[in-house]
Amino acid sequence: MANRDIDFGFVITAVGEPGASDEAMYREIFNDVEHGISLGYSTAWMIEHHFSDYFPTANPLQLLAFIAGRYPEIALGTCVLVLPWYQPLRLAEDIAQLRMLTDKPIHLGVGRGTAILEFERFGIPNMDETRDRFRETLEIVQKALHEDTITYEGKHLSVPLPTRLRPKVNPEGIHFYGAVGASPESGDIMADLGIPVMCTSIGDLEKQKATVDSWRERARGNGLDVDSCMLPIMVNCIIGDTDEDAIEEAKTYIPRFMQAQVDHYEAEDNHIRILETYTAWGKVFEAWKARCDPENIPPWCRFQLVGSPETVRQRTQEFIDAGFNHIFLQTATPGVPEEPRRRWMTRFAEEVAPHFSKRFSKAA
């Protein structure tokens, strides 16, 4: 128990048992927040997606504003805001307004997006522009939050007239994180933008550790205080009395999650392969399709927090050893009813988290 200062959060989003209405799933969002607070988790992370059954929480900042008023004791996060979909000044205003509504930290995971379904409907036909649009949107938002009056000229976006953000807020407490996969190049990109990386467990912890290490080296060279940065990772969590019990539950629920991803990202199509900046996603899509079969789930479990409490403690330590100091649980996936996801969150808080966080020691 060398680590007693690790932070733990949880994902909140619209999910429920198969066939649940949107109204029912949204009610469960707020019930999940109450449950997470009662267990001692520090941060609630909201997912953004559009136009399908895959996490239909279309306006994370609006939902977080409601949560800030109703549950002021919880810190807020996004996983992630897809920056190319936003008008940057309007996004900066929304972030500033949320800052006015909470005294807790705001952790803004940001990314460039992958689903062609969403890009087409937002009128952004060329997904190979998303790296530039991501960078320019982030630069405008950060300038607006930190400077009194801004102008900006980029390849795709501009602020030609001097503009002052209102409400004007102290940006201290607003933290940005760049969503990355497992390539050191992506970590370097975020280091050059001056923000920490955030990850999702993808089944190759060594590559993710290399990405974090590369980010640290480059960010430190850029003058960033890397030792004070939070480095978050989202990990699926299923806890049973034994490893076999947890894996059986994973075989029941995770194929529903994988199928929802395949459907939303149109992984059966080959469109992603013709995009120059998305070629790596072809392998990801193939893995999702394979995991729609329950028999292919056990190997996936090895790189998630799936197993007995002892096994999950060991794997939590592996993520910490890889450089992550904030682990947020994804128990809310498509098709998972309330009972199992609450049970997994409870067991992690009572049987795992106290080994790594003083915040949970009372529960232990």
C-alpha positions, 0 to 999 in steps of 0.5 A, spaced: 500 500 500 505 504 497 500 509 494 494 512 498 493 518 494 490 515 488 483 519 486 477 515 483 471 517 479 466 514 475 462 515 469 455 517 468 451 517 462 444 514 460 444 507 460 439 502 463 437 495 461 435 493 454 429 497 452 429 502 457 426 509 455 430 515 455 427 518 460 428 512 465 435 512 463 436 519 464 433 518 471 438 513 473 444 518 471 442 522 477 441 516 481 448 514 479 451 520 482 448 520 488 450 513 489 457 515 487 457 520 492 455 516 498 461 511 496 466 517 496 468 517 489 471 524 487 469 526 480 463 524 476 465 524 468 460 525 463 460 522 456 458 525 449 455 522 443 449 524 438 444 521 434 444 513 436 443 509 442 450 509 444 450 513 450 445 519 448 448 524 452 448 530 447 450 536 452 455 534 457 456 541 460 448 542 460 448 536 464 454 537 469 451 544 470 445 541 473 449 536 477 453 542 480 447 545 483 444 539 485 450 535 488 455 541 489 460 536 493 462 532 487 467 534 482 465 534 474 469 531 468 467 530 461 470 524 457 470 527 452 468 533 449 469 532 441 472 539 439 471 539 432 463 539 433 463 546 437 463 553 435 469 555 440 467 561 443 460 558 444 464 552 448 468 557 452 462 561 454 459 554 456 465 552 460 466 559 463 458 559 465 459 552 468 465 555 472 460 560 475 456 554 478 461 550 482 467 550 487 469 544 485 474 542 480 472 541 472 476 536 468 475 537 461 477 531 457 477 533 450 478 529 443 477 529 436 472 524 435 471 518 430 464 516 428 462 518 421 455 518 423 456 524 428 461 528 423 456 528 417 450 530 421 454 536 424 456 538 417 463 536 417 465 532 411 472 531 411 474 528 418 481 528 416 481 535 418 479 534 425 486 534 428 487 541 426 480 543 428 481 540 435 488 544 436 485 550 433 478 550 437 482 548 444 487 554 442 481 559 442 477 556 448 484 557 452 485 564 450 478 566 451 478 563 458 485 566 460 486 572 456 482 579 457 481 580 449 482 575 444 483 575 436 485 568 432 487 566 425 487 559 424 487 554 418 480 553 419 477 557 425 478 565 426 476 570 431 477 576 427 474 581 431 477 583 438 472 579 443 472 578 451 469 572 454 463 573 459 462 571 464 469 572 466 472 567 470 478 565 474 480 559 470 484 556 476 480 549 477 479 548 469 483 543 467 484 540 460 486 533 458 487 530 451 484 523 449 490 519 446 490 512 444 497 508 445 502 512 441 507 516 443 506 521 438 499 522 440 502 524 447 507 529 444 501 532 441 498 533 447 505 535 451 506 541 445 499 543 446 500 544 454 495 539 457 496 532 460 493 526 457 487 521 458 486 514 456 481 509 456 484 502 457 485 498 451 488 492 452 496 494 451 498 497 458 505 497 456 504 502 450 500 506 454 505 507 459 510 508 453 505 514 451 505 517 458 512 516 459 513 520 452 508 525 454 512 526 461 519 527 457 516 532 452 511 536 457 517 537 462 521 540 456 516 544 454 516 547 462 510 544 464 509 542 471 508 534 470 509 532 477 502 536 479 498 534 473 492 529 474 493 523 469 486 520 468 484 513 465 477 510 464 477 503 466 471 498 465 470 495 472 466 488 474 467 485 481 465 478 483 466 473 489 471 470 484 475 471 477 470 466 474 464 470 477 466 477 474 468 474 467 461 470 467 458 477 468 462 480 463 460 475 458 453 477 459 454 485 459 460 487 455 458 484 448 452 489 449 457 494 449 461 492 444 455 491 439 453 498 441 460 501 439 460 497 432 453 500 431 454 507 432 461 507 429 459 503 423 464 499 424 462 494 419 463 499 413 470 500 411 469 508 411 475 509 416 480 505 412 480 511 407 481 516 412 489 518 412 489 520 419 484 514 422 488 508 419 489 505 426 482 505 428 481 499 423 484 494 428 480 497 433 473 496 430 475 489 428 477 488 436 470 490 437 466 486 432 470 480 435 468 482 442 460 481 440 461 474 441 461 472 449 467 467 448 472 473 446 471 477 452 475 473 457 482 475 454 479 483 454 478 482 461 485 481 463 486 489 461 480 491 465 478 491 472 474 485 472 475 479 477 475 478 484 477 484 489 484 481 490 485 481 482 482 488 481 487 491 487 493 488 483 490 491 476 489 497 479 496 497 482 498 496 475 495 502 472 498 506 477 505 503 476 504 505 469 503 513 471 496 514 472 493 517 478 486 518 477 482 512 475 475 513 473 470 506 473 466 505 467 460 501 470 455 504 466 455 501 459 449 500 454 444 494 456 447 494 464 441 494 469 442 498 475 443 493 480 450 490 477 453 497 476 451 499 483 454 493 486 460 493 482 461 501 484 460 499 491 465 493 492 470 497 488 469 503 494 469 498 499 474 492 497 479 496 493 479 503 493 481 503 501 488 500 499 490 506 495 486 512 497 485 515 504 479 518 502 476 511 502 479 508 508 473 509 513 469 504 508 475 499 509 
